[in-house]
Amino acid sequence: MAQSAASTDSIPIAQLQTVVELLENPTLARIYTYTLRSDGATVADFVTELDVPQGTAYDYVRTLEGAGLLTKQEDNRPYEFEAEPLSLTLTTDGETRTITDELVDAAARRTENEDIDVYIDRHGIDGLATALEYAREFVDGTVNHRIMARELDLSPLEAEIILQALEPVIRSHSDDE
């Protein structure tokens, strides 16, 4: 069963498709994350700040709006967009995974952080979600890279590299709380 805190105006399956696309498309994820962090982002912001082609920015904004993850503020010109926080819980064969804006942010960083990119290539998005859980505990000081390595059957070096790569993601989202 899937649950989400995003707008109920969107069709649930379409919203799920967009969330999957967010995890697979770093540019789309960067637009969502940038909007979530700003007080109102415009398409011009995406073009200048994120170096996204204007046509792509408009297409991705429509995609995110259709899924209820972005809302247009009609009272301003140029239009400003605000993002809805994401929390989508999926359960399959007894396994539960929650997709959050934190995971989308981590996936968005794969284009600028080679360590995250390599980790996703090796372990997939599900592996990245698991690494984020360890990264939260790492930031809290309750887990170190050796524990993560042992429990996930990784080399200690790979565990340390991904924990360090994900630490800024965790810290930026813990500042929001």
N, C-alpha and C positions, 0 to 999 in steps of 0.2 A: 504494500500500500504506500502511496506517496502522499506527503503532506507538504504544503508550502505556505509561507507567510506572505507571499506576493499576492497581488491583486486577484480577486476572484472573477474579474471580468474576462479574463483570458480562458481559452479552452485548455483544460489540463494537459491533454496530450501534446498540443502545440507548445505549451509552456515547457513540458518535459523535453521536447525536441530542441528547444532553444537552450535549455540548461545543458544538454549534452553538447550542443554546438559551442557553448561558452567554454566548456572544458577542452574541446578539440581545437578551437580557433583562438590563438593568443591575441589577435587584434580585436576581435569581438570582446574577449574577456578584459582587455585593457580599457576599452571604451566603457564597459560596465563598471569596472573598478574605479576608473577616473571619475565617473559621474557619481558613484557612491561616496567618494571622498570629497567632492566639491559641494559648494553651496548652490550649485546650478551651473551646469555645463552646456555650452552651445556647440553646434556642429563646427563652428570656426575654432573652438578650443581643441576639438579632436584633431582637426587638420594641422593646427600650429603646434600644439603641445605634444601630441602623440604621433605626428607625422603620418597621418592616415589620409589617403586621397579623399577628396571631397565627396565623390560619388559613393565610395565605399562607406564613408562615415554616414551619409544619408541612408544607405541600404541597411546598415547595421543598427542605426537608431530605429528604423521602422521594424526591424526584427525584434529588437528588445521591447519596443512599445507594444507590439502585437502579443508578446508573452506576458505583458503586465509588469515587466522588470524596470521599465523607464516610463515616466509620466512627463508630458509636456506642460510647461507652465504657460498658459495662453495669454497671460497679462503682460508679458515682456516680448519685445522684438529686439534682437533676434530671439527666437524661442529658446528658453532654457529648459533643460531636462534634469529631473531628479531620479535617483535610482531607489528602488525598493530593496531592503535587505533580503537576502536569499537564505532560505532554510528548507531544503527538500529532502525528506527522508524516504529512502527506498529500502524495501525488504524483499529479498529473493532467497529462496531455499533456506530460510532461517537466518541468513546474514543480513545485517542492517548497516546501512551507510547513510550518513547525512551529508548532503552537498550544501556547503555554505559559501558566502561571499569570500571567506578566507581561502577556501580551496580554489575558487575561481581566480582570486588574486595570485595565488601560488602558480597556477597554470598559466596565467597571463605573463608571468615573469620568465617563462621559459625562453622567450626570444632575447632577453637581455642577460640571462644567467645560464651559462652553459652547464653548470652543475645540476640545475633543476631540469634542464632539457635532457641531459644524459640519464638522469634518474627516471624520468617519465618514459624515455625510450626503453629502458631496461625493465621497469616495474609497472608501467602503466599508470593511469590516473588513480586507480584503486590503491596502488602502492604509494602514490604521492599522498593520498588521503591518510593512509596509515602512518606515513612519515610525519605528517602534520600533527597527528596525535602525540607522537613521541616528541616532536619539536615543542609542543605546548608544555609537556612535562620537563623537557630540557631547560626551557626558559624559567620554569618554576623551580628548577634545581632538584627535581626528584628523580631524574633519569640522566644517565650520561651515554656517550656514544657506544661504550662497550656493552651496556645492557641492551640497547637497541640492536646492536650487531648480533648479539647472542640470540635474542628473541626472534629476530627476523631472518636469521641465517645470512647475514651480510658480513663483509669484511669490516673491521673496526674503522678503517680509513674511509670506506664508502659511507658508513653511518655518520662519521664525524663531518664529512663534506656536506651531506644533505642537511644535517642539523644546522650547520653554520649558514647554509644557503637559505633555509627556511626561517631562521631566527628573525630577520627583519620583517617577514610577513606576520609572524606571531606578535611581535612587538607593536607593529603598526595597528593591528586589530585589537590588541589589548588596550592601546591608548584610546580607542573609540568607546570602550565600556565605561 
